[in-house]
Amino acid sequence: MSTKQQLLSALEAEQAGDWDKAHEIVQAMQDKQAFWIHAYLHRKEPDVGNAAYWYQQANKPFPHCSYDEEWQAIFNHIKKLKE
């Protein structure tokens, strides 16, 4: 499975309500996009301290938008990535 497919699988799992599966996928990856998803997951958990760490790893500011808006931004970004 490509990195892009793994990232999309994590987002789809989270959207389906399977936080644990989404977390398991991104936790095993060493990729800035995975770090972003990891941050989002902990923000939504909520575990703000852990989320802040992962946003830093992803080089992303801590967002002030809704969870849905951030999920969509991550999804759109990943869809544009090459396989």
Order of alpha helices (4+ residues) and beta strands (2+ residues): alpha-alpha-alpha-alpha-alpha
